[in-house]
Each structure stands twice: as C-alpha cells, then as structure tokens.
C-alpha cells in the first residue's frame, strides 16, 4: 500500500512531542532508488564538505537550495511529503534546503545538541515555522549514530547557540538542565529503517553520536519553511519560491537520476557559502 500524508492525529502528536516518526513513509523500492543514486552519485560526493564536531570527528554533508528534477527533487517535492509539511505548518510551504548526511562507517562524526532554528534564526526568518524531514537511507541504529531527540524540548523556545567545533551547538548549561528532567523532557534514540521519515520541529533539540560501527549511516533531510514566514532580507538560503509538487508516483517513474544529470536548477550550498554557522563565529547570535 502506498504511504499517505500525515493524519490529523499524527500532526497532533508532532506538535505535542516536537516530532513524529512515520514508519515506512517511503517503500523499499523508493528508498532503494535513493540509496543507489546517493552511493553512485560522484557529484554529490564531490560537493560534500566536512564539519568538525569538537570531539575529534568530522561529519560529511552536501547541501542544496532548490530541489531540482532528479531523484532527490522527487523525494522533496512528492505530494505525500509536501502535503504533510503543509499540515504541520498550517499552510503553503516552500523548500528551504535539503542535505545528504554522509556519516560513514568508523569515521562519521557527531552532531552537537542543537536546534535547527538556532541556525536559521540568523537567516532573517522571524518565526519558527519550519520543519525538517529526516529520511533514513541506511538503517539508523545506536551503534552507527542514530538521531537523538529530547521530547517536548521545542516548548523551551529558541536557545542561544555557540560554536562547538565547526557546528553551532545549543547553550550546554541549559541543555544539561533540560536533560536533568527526564520526566518532562525524555531523551529518545530514534532508530529507523530505510524509508522511515522523522518529521521534527525546528526548535526540537537533537544530536547524534559518532559512527564507530562497520556500517554507514546516510540520510537525506529536506527542510521546509511556511510561505508566510518568508525571510525579511536575503541570505544564502532562498526566499519564498513556489514549490512544484509532483505525484508520489514520480519517484519510481524517474528512477535513478543523480544531480549530475540535472544541474540546471540546483543551487549548491558549499562550505564557504553556508553562513548559518559562520555568523556565529562573527558573534551574530
């Protein structure tokens, strides 16, 4: 059976907990195309860059602004994904950016505790009306550094962020205090199978450990902003751009089509252009 957009009950849980895990949101054939494309895509690999985690590890990732017409774009633009985000954010959305997290076996670095809005606040976005969808490409387990989230932490509002290595990390003193209250703010290890999709609020605290296992942990994350939350000035991320939604069947119809086949409307965010964390280096918090 094909997956459907999130239900009203799912969205209610999202707002209550700060996240919702949609098991089997993409089927085995769909995520198999994504896996094959990502692993064989030399352009994706060439465009990747590292983020030191402050613990001696480095996270490798590739980012892009516009979803394009290849396999990655079909995932970000497909109806079940977009309609779910519209329900979560209460109206029209547009693609803010996507990224492939390339957490390789044995060497994949950690992510510090952070909120996505801790980065995106720097980009002239007035309200936390953004959501992210983490799609597991590989199995995500405790052993290979699955995502960890603090349930209900989005209710704490935006925390101050400071640099931890090359990453913007949330105020550690406040995070530690939140973690001391597991009855109110439980720590959850989000283990996922390929094709599962985690929808999470932009103020949800999350992190991941280094990958010390023999298995890679690759994942694609697509992020969306509410159209009514258009940034008030330009930054390295896009202003409102209407999103051309495609039917869910487009994923299988297009098959494996890497970015190298369709670079006409892809805007890569390279290391020297990703200003969200670099603004913190300049004291812009």
C-alpha positions in Angstrom: 0.0 0.0 0.0 1.4 3.5 -0.9 2.1 5.8 2.0 -0.2 8.8 2.6 0.4 12.2 4.1 0.4 12.5 7.9 -3.0 12.2 9.5 -4.5 14.9 11.9 -3.6 12.5 14.8 0.0 12.3 13.6 0.2 16.1 13.3 -1.2 16.5 16.8 1.5 14.2 18.1 4.1 16.2 16.2 3.0 19.4 17.9 2.8 17.8 21.3 6.2 15.9 21.2 8.1 18.0 18.7 8.4 15.2 16.3 6.6 12.3 14.6 8.2 9.1 13.2 6.4 7.9 10.1 7.4 4.3 9.7 7.6 3.1 6.1 6.8 6.5 4.7 8.8 5.5 1.6 8.6 1.9 0.4 11.6 -0.4 -0.2 11.7 0.3 -4.0 11.6 4.1 -3.5 14.3 4.2 -0.9 16.3 1.7 -2.9 16.4 4.2 -5.7 17.5 6.9 -3.3 20.2 4.7 -1.8 21.6 3.7 -5.2 21.6 7.2 -6.5 23.3 8.6 -3.4 26.0 5.9 -3.3 26.8 6.2 -7.0 26.5 10.0 -7.4 30.0 11.3 -7.8 28.7 14.9 -8.0 27.1 14.6 -4.5 30.4 13.2 -3.2 32.4 15.9 -4.8 30.2 18.7 -3.4 30.4 17.3 0.1 32.3 19.1 2.9 33.1 18.4 6.5 32.0 19.8 9.8 34.3 19.2 12.8 32.3 18.0 15.8 34.6 19.2 18.5 35.2 15.6 19.6 37.8 14.7 17.0 35.4 13.6 14.3 34.1 15.2 11.1 30.6 15.0 9.7 30.4 15.0 5.9 27.4 16.5 4.2 26.2 18.0 0.9 23.5 20.8 0.8 21.4 22.4 -1.9 18.8 25.0 -2.0 16.4 24.1 -4.9 15.2 20.5 -5.2 15.6 20.1 -9.0 14.1 17.5 -11.2 16.3 14.5 -10.3 15.6 11.7 -7.8 16.4 13.9 -4.8 13.9 16.5 -6.0 11.2 13.9 -6.5 11.5 12.9 -2.8 11.4 16.6 -1.6 8.6 17.6 -4.0 6.4 14.5 -3.8 2.8 15.0 -2.7 2.9 13.0 0.5 5.9 14.9 1.7 4.7 18.4 0.8 1.1 17.9 2.0 2.4 16.5 5.3 4.5 19.6 5.8 1.6 21.8 4.9 -0.5 20.2 7.6 2.3 20.5 10.1 2.9 24.2 9.4 -0.7 25.1 8.7 -0.5 26.4 5.1 1.6 26.7 2.0 5.3 25.7 2.3 8.3 26.0 0.1 11.6 24.0 0.0 14.2 25.7 2.3 17.0 23.3 1.6 17.9 19.6 1.5 21.1 17.9 2.6 22.6 14.4 2.5 24.3 13.5 5.7 27.2 11.1 4.8 28.0 9.5 8.2 30.5 6.9 7.0 31.5 3.7 8.8 34.1 4.2 11.5 34.8 7.8 10.7 31.4 9.6 10.7 31.4 12.4 13.2 28.9 13.5 15.8 26.4 16.4 15.8 26.3 18.6 18.9 23.0 19.3 20.7 21.3 22.0 18.6 18.0 23.3 17.2 17.7 24.0 13.5 16.2 27.3 14.3 19.4 28.1 16.2 21.0 28.2 12.7 18.1 29.6 10.7 17.3 32.4 13.0 20.4 34.1 11.5 18.8 34.0 8.1 16.1 36.6 8.8 13.4 34.1 9.4 11.1 35.7 12.0 9.1 32.7 13.3 10.0 29.1 14.0 7.6 28.0 11.2 10.0 25.5 9.7 10.1 21.7 9.8 12.6 19.1 8.8 12.0 15.6 7.4 14.8 13.1 8.1 14.6 10.2 5.6 16.7 7.1 6.5 18.7 5.9 3.6 20.7 3.4 5.6 19.4 1.7 8.8 19.9 4.2 11.7 20.9 2.5 15.0 22.5 3.4 18.2 25.7 1.7 17.0 26.0 3.9 13.9 24.9 7.2 15.4 21.2 7.4 15.0 19.5 10.7 15.8 18.8 11.5 19.4 16.0 13.9 20.3 14.7 15.4 23.6 10.9 15.0 23.5 9.0 18.2 24.3 12.2 20.4 24.2 10.7 22.5 21.4 8.4 24.0 24.1 11.6 25.6 25.6 11.8 28.1 22.7 15.0 29.0 20.8 18.1 28.6 22.9 21.3 30.6 22.4 23.8 28.8 20.2 27.6 28.9 20.3 30.3 27.2 18.1 31.3 23.7 19.0 34.0 22.8 16.6 32.5 23.9 13.2 29.0 23.4 14.4 26.5 25.7 16.2 25.6 24.0 19.5 22.9 25.0 21.9 23.8 26.5 25.3 25.2 23.5 27.0 24.3 24.7 30.5 20.6 25.0 29.6 20.7 21.6 27.7 22.1 19.9 30.7 19.3 21.3 32.9 16.8 20.1 30.4 18.3 16.6 30.5 18.1 16.5 34.3 14.3 16.4 33.9 13.7 13.2 32.0 10.1 13.0 33.4 9.4 16.2 31.4 11.9 16.0 28.6 12.7 12.3 27.8 15.8 11.5 25.7 14.8 9.4 22.7 17.1 7.4 20.5 15.3 7.4 17.1 16.3 4.1 15.5 15.0 3.9 11.9 14.7 1.5 9.0 15.4 2.7 5.4 12.3 4.6 4.2 11.2 5.8 7.6 10.7 9.5 7.9 11.1 11.6 11.0 9.3 14.9 10.9 10.6 17.3 13.6 10.1 20.9 14.8 12.8 23.4 14.1 13.2 24.1 17.9 13.5 20.4 18.9 16.8 19.7 20.5 18.6 16.9 18.7 22.1 15.4 18.2 23.9 12.2 17.1 26.9 10.3 18.2 29.9 9.4 16.1 29.6 6.4 13.9 32.1 3.8 15.4 30.4 0.9 13.7 31.2 -1.0 10.5 28.1 0.3 8.8 27.4 3.7 7.2 24.5 5.9 8.3 23.4 8.0 5.3 20.2 10.1 5.5 18.6 12.8 3.4 17.0 15.7 5.3 14.6 18.0 3.5 13.6 21.2 5.2 10.5 23.4 4.6 9.5 27.0 5.5 6.0 28.3 5.7 5.3 30.6 2.8 4.0 33.3 5.2 7.3 33.1 7.0 9.4 34.4 4.1 12.7 35.9 5.3 12.6 39.7 5.6 16.0 40.0 3.8 18.2 37.9 1.5 20.7 35.4 2.9 22.5 32.3 1.4 19.2 30.4 1.8 16.3 31.1 -0.6 13.4 33.5 -0.2 9.9 32.1 -1.0 10.0 30.1 -4.2 6.7 28.3 -5.2 7.1 24.6 -4.9 6.1 22.5 -7.9 4.5 19.4 -6.3 4.8 16.1 -8.1 2.7 13.0 -7.7 4.1 10.3 -5.4 4.5 8.0 -8.5 7.2 10.4 -9.9 9.8 8.8 -7.7 9.7 5.4 -9.4 9.0 6.9 -12.8 12.2 8.9 -12.8 14.3 6.1 -11.4 17.9 6.8 -10.6 18.7 10.3 -11.9 21.6 11.9 -10.0 22.3 15.6 -9.8 25.0 15.2 -12.4 22.2 14.7 -15.0 20.3 17.8 -13.9 22.3 20.7 -12.7 20.3 23.4 -14.4 18.3 24.5 -11.3 20.4 23.2 -8.4 22.0 25.7 -6.1 24.6 24.0 -4.0 25.5 25.3 -0.6 29.2 24.8 -0.3 31.3 25.2 2.8 32.3 28.8 2.1 28.7 29.8 1.4 27.0 28.2 4.4 26.7 31.3 6.5 24.3 29.9 9.3 27.1 28.6 11.4 29.7 31.2 10.3 27.6 34.0 11.5 28.0 32.6 15.0 31.8 32.8 14.5 31.3 36.6 14.0 29.3 36.9 17.2 25.9 37.3 15.4 23.8 35.3 17.8 
